[in-house]
Amino acid sequence: MSARSIREARARRKRRIRGRINGTTERPRVSVFRSNRAIYAQIVDDTVAATLAAARSAEVVGEGLKKAEVAKKVGELLAQRAKDKGIERVVFDRSGYLYHGRVKALAEGAREGGLVF
């Protein structure tokens, strides 16, 4: 598979997922973006198109950490920021990525931090 077709396949999966889930004021959406180098997550209220909380791997300090460990810390950081704003229940949007590896580690970190999804 070429890089273009991989990107297109992910875009199709992302559209399919977003057709089913939507972030509301009661249950905002946790959106994940994963690059080769970094991972980002944000909590979005789609009814007002606003980002309520965000976290990224550049904010996590620690040398010698594996990418999955960094992703888990990003999830915990996102959960902490969400709890500070009074958000506990969310829906998880994996953005077309497989629920495996860094995406799964981020989700587990967010759950351990107190988010319910």
C-alpha positions as a Python dict, from the first residue, in 0.01 Angstrom:
ca = {
    (1, 'M'): (0, 0, 0),
    (2, 'S'): (125, 344, -79),
    (3, 'A'): (132, 623, 176),
    (4, 'R'): (-147, 800, -9),
    (5, 'S'): (-382, 502, 2),
    (6, 'I'): (-303, 450, 373),
    (7, 'R'): (-397, 813, 441),
    (8, 'E'): (-712, 779, 232),
    (9, 'A'): (-814, 461, 416),
    (10, 'R'): (-768, 635, 751),
    (11, 'A'): (-972, 932, 626),
    (12, 'R'): (-1256, 694, 527),
    (13, 'R'): (-1246, 527, 869),
    (14, 'K'): (-1241, 867, 1039),
    (15, 'R'): (-1549, 986, 847),
    (16, 'R'): (-1731, 664, 932),
    (17, 'I'): (-1648, 697, 1303),
    (18, 'R'): (-1746, 1066, 1315),
    (19, 'G'): (-2079, 977, 1155),
    (20, 'R'): (-2160, 769, 1460),
    (21, 'I'): (-2017, 967, 1750),
    (22, 'N'): (-2060, 1329, 1845),
    (23, 'G'): (-1937, 1531, 2140),
    (24, 'T'): (-2206, 1703, 2343),
    (25, 'T'): (-2192, 1934, 2642),
    (26, 'E'): (-2275, 1641, 2874),
    (27, 'R'): (-2032, 1400, 2703),
    (28, 'P'): (-1764, 1577, 2501),
    (29, 'R'): (-1546, 1392, 2250),
    (30, 'V'): (-1181, 1295, 2308),
    (31, 'S'): (-1010, 1336, 1971),
    (32, 'V'): (-668, 1175, 1913),
    (33, 'F'): (-403, 1261, 1656),
    (34, 'R'): (-95, 1045, 1622),
    (35, 'S'): (212, 1125, 1417),
    (36, 'N'): (531, 925, 1394),
    (37, 'R'): (695, 1147, 1653),
    (38, 'A'): (418, 1280, 1879),
    (39, 'I'): (65, 1220, 2002),
    (40, 'Y'): (-201, 1482, 2071),
    (41, 'A'): (-541, 1461, 2235),
    (42, 'Q'): (-813, 1715, 2293),
    (43, 'I'): (-1158, 1719, 2445),
    (44, 'V'): (-1408, 1882, 2210),
    (45, 'D'): (-1768, 1997, 2254),
    (46, 'D'): (-1907, 1968, 1901),
    (47, 'T'): (-2228, 2158, 1979),
    (48, 'V'): (-2032, 2483, 2018),
    (49, 'A'): (-1721, 2371, 1824),
    (50, 'A'): (-1490, 2442, 2117),
    (51, 'T'): (-1185, 2267, 2257),
    (52, 'L'): (-1232, 2227, 2633),
    (53, 'A'): (-897, 2067, 2723),
    (54, 'A'): (-590, 1943, 2539),
    (55, 'A'): (-262, 1762, 2600),
    (56, 'R'): (34, 1669, 2384),
    (57, 'S'): (344, 1459, 2412),
    (58, 'A'): (577, 1763, 2411),
    (59, 'E'): (436, 1853, 2755),
    (60, 'V'): (535, 1518, 2903),
    (61, 'V'): (889, 1523, 3034),
    (62, 'G'): (1097, 1212, 3071),
    (63, 'E'): (1391, 1076, 2883),
    (64, 'G'): (1411, 716, 2780),
    (65, 'L'): (1034, 669, 2771),
    (66, 'K'): (886, 457, 2497),
    (67, 'K'): (621, 610, 2274),
    (68, 'A'): (342, 407, 2438),
    (69, 'E'): (454, 522, 2785),
    (70, 'V'): (450, 884, 2668),
    (71, 'A'): (100, 832, 2523),
    (72, 'K'): (-21, 695, 2856),
    (73, 'K'): (115, 1002, 3037),
    (74, 'V'): (-58, 1226, 2781),
    (75, 'G'): (-386, 1047, 2861),
    (76, 'E'): (-333, 1100, 3233),
    (77, 'L'): (-251, 1468, 3175),
    (78, 'L'): (-563, 1512, 2962),
    (79, 'A'): (-776, 1346, 3230),
    (80, 'Q'): (-633, 1576, 3497),
    (81, 'R'): (-708, 1885, 3287),
    (82, 'A'): (-1059, 1756, 3219),
    (83, 'K'): (-1127, 1696, 3588),
    (84, 'D'): (-1008, 2050, 3664),
    (85, 'K'): (-1283, 2173, 3428),
    (86, 'G'): (-1545, 1938, 3574),
    (87, 'I'): (-1551, 1688, 3286),
    (88, 'E'): (-1579, 1321, 3381),
    (89, 'R'): (-1779, 1144, 3108),
    (90, 'V'): (-1656, 1153, 2747),
    (91, 'V'): (-1678, 961, 2420),
    (92, 'F'): (-1355, 837, 2263),
    (93, 'D'): (-1278, 925, 1900),
    (94, 'R'): (-980, 726, 1775),
    (95, 'S'): (-979, 930, 1450),
    (96, 'G'): (-945, 632, 1220),
    (97, 'Y'): (-645, 482, 1399),
    (98, 'L'): (-656, 124, 1520),
    (99, 'Y'): (-732, 90, 1890),
    (100, 'H'): (-386, -52, 1951),
    (101, 'G'): (-46, 64, 2069),
    (102, 'R'): (-20, 435, 2144),
    (103, 'V'): (-389, 508, 2091),
    (104, 'K'): (-484, 233, 2335),
    (105, 'A'): (-218, 350, 2584),
    (106, 'L'): (-357, 705, 2571),
    (107, 'A'): (-709, 574, 2634),
    (108, 'E'): (-593, 362, 2927),
    (109, 'G'): (-406, 659, 3076),
    (110, 'A'): (-717, 874, 3047),
    (111, 'R'): (-926, 606, 3217),
    (112, 'E'): (-672, 573, 3497),
    (113, 'G'): (-682, 951, 3533),
    (114, 'G'): (-1055, 935, 3599),
    (115, 'L'): (-1229, 983, 3263),
    (116, 'V'): (-1523, 750, 3200),
    (117, 'F'): (-1580, 616, 2849),
}
